[in-house]
Amino acid sequence: MEMRMGQTSSLTSEGSQMGSVPSIPVVRYDSNWNAEKFDSILKKTEGYCQIMLSGTSMAKSIAARNFMDTLTQAQMFIEGLLEGETGSPQRPRLREIFGGDCCRIAHLLGILESKGISAALNDFPNLKDNSKFTQCRNQCKALVEILERMGLRQQLEEARRRARCHAILEKIDNHDDAQDPATIAKMEELFRIFDQNGDGQLSGDEVKQFLPVLVSYVNDENKRRADMMGCPWMLTPEEMIKDWVRGKMDPDGDGVITLKEALRGLKVIVDDIEVKPEVMRKTSSLESRRSSEVEASA
């Protein structure tokens, strides 16, 4: 998949113009910060991750420093929120922002524990042991412990599994050759996460757990594409995505997904929603199906 954020060139240009590596300002915690603010921090962090993994040398250097600064913002957000509700056993704001499906903290932990990011930071020895990374990770662990005490252990485990699966899907997405051994290995790794009895196929609850993860990934990519292109009308309804994903993964409709079906369907799914910067349009069977249904209902 192409670079989603469109940031590599702009960061490279910025670095060239300034003659030094710029850093983003770290703003102190504000009690008015909310879920949208943390989502903004996550989005920036993820963007810098993408550049660290696939940008030019100069862009990677800039992104690595800014990545550390966004980690500081995330750490300060969590720390400030925890301190602000120290005397409140119910912790309503913490529950509102990080409770529920626990996806926000799982997303950040997935970034911090990414082997790819760890390897990318090896190129910058002065940042590898940076205290910002350690402080953010420790603050996340403290938050996880509190969420578990609040009875959200199961939600946390599910959110972390979903975040891990999304990371694997993104790696599959970034491989152009579906027959490449590395791509196949990642597909098999994802399959094994859900093949709980090890019988080489997914059925029953395994399918019920597997398909929503794929739907979630496609839905996120769908939203990212529409946002990048500034075309909210291009969003495909989630129910349609669910039907489409099931059809690709279980083409014979028998309720069982074999490894062969998974290998064939996964690459189609992760490649289907793709933004090509040179043409800025979507070409996929999912979009064709959506258009056909819209025309049929007109």
MOBELJO-V970138 format. One record per residue. N is the residue number from 0. PHI is phi in whole degrees, 0 to 359 (* if undefined). Layout:
n: (N/N)
phi: (PHI/PHI)
//
This chain:
n: (0/1/2/3/4/5/6/7/8/9/10/11/12/13/14/15/16/17/18/19/20/21/22/23/24/25/26/27/28/29/30/31/32/33/34/35/36/37/38/39/40/41/42/43/44/45/46/47/48/49/50/51/52/53/54/55/56/57/58/59/60/61/62/63/64/65/66/67/68/69/70/71/72/73/74/75/76/77/78/79/80/81/82/83/84/85/86/87/88/89/90/91/92/93/94/95/96/97/98/99/100/101/102/103/104/105/106/107/108/109/110/111/112/113/114/115/116/117/118/119/120/121/122/123/124/125/126/127/128/129/130/131/132/133/134/135/136/137/138/139/140/141/142/143/144/145/146/147/148/149/150/151/152/153/154/155/156/157/158/159/160/161/162/163/164/165/166/167/168/169/170/171/172/173/174/175/176/177/178/179/180/181/182/183/184/185/186/187/188/189/190/191/192/193/194/195/196/197/198/199/200/201/202/203/204/205/206/207/208/209/210/211/212/213/214/215/216/217/218/219/220/221/222/223/224/225/226/227/228/229/230/231/232/233/234/235/236/237/238/239/240/241/242/243/244/245/246/247/248/249/250/251/252/253/254/255/256/257/258/259/260/261/262/263/264/265/266/267/268/269/270/271/272/273/274/275/276/277/278/279/280/281/282/283/284/285/286/287/288/289/290/291/292/293/294/295/296/297)
phi: (*/288/302/284/278/65/256/303/294/292/291/298/298/296/297/294/289/273/76/208/277/282/229/276/292/264/267/295/301/239/298/272/299/225/300/297/295/293/299/295/296/299/297/295/300/296/299/294/300/303/290/299/272/218/275/286/302/293/297/298/297/295/296/298/292/292/301/297/293/290/296/296/297/296/298/293/300/295/299/296/294/294/294/292/242/304/271/245/303/281/43/299/288/297/296/294/274/246/276/64/272/60/290/292/292/295/298/294/298/299/293/295/262/293/294/295/292/300/293/296/290/297/284/230/306/290/256/305/260/299/295/299/296/296/297/294/298/295/293/296/297/297/294/299/299/292/298/295/292/275/87/251/301/297/297/296/297/294/294/290/295/296/296/296/295/298/295/294/299/294/293/298/302/280/268/283/260/294/265/296/305/293/293/299/298/291/297/294/299/297/300/294/302/259/278/293/263/66/268/82/208/251/211/56/297/298/293/297/274/286/299/300/294/293/298/299/294/297/296/297/294/299/293/297/296/297/293/297/268/65/231/300/292/277/298/268/304/298/298/291/298/301/296/294/298/300/295/286/273/231/299/269/65/270/82/238/248/279/299/298/295/295/297/287/281/300/294/297/295/288/271/292/257/216/260/264/304/289/238/49/213/252/234/206/292/296/293/297/295/298/297/296/290/296/295/292/273/286)
//
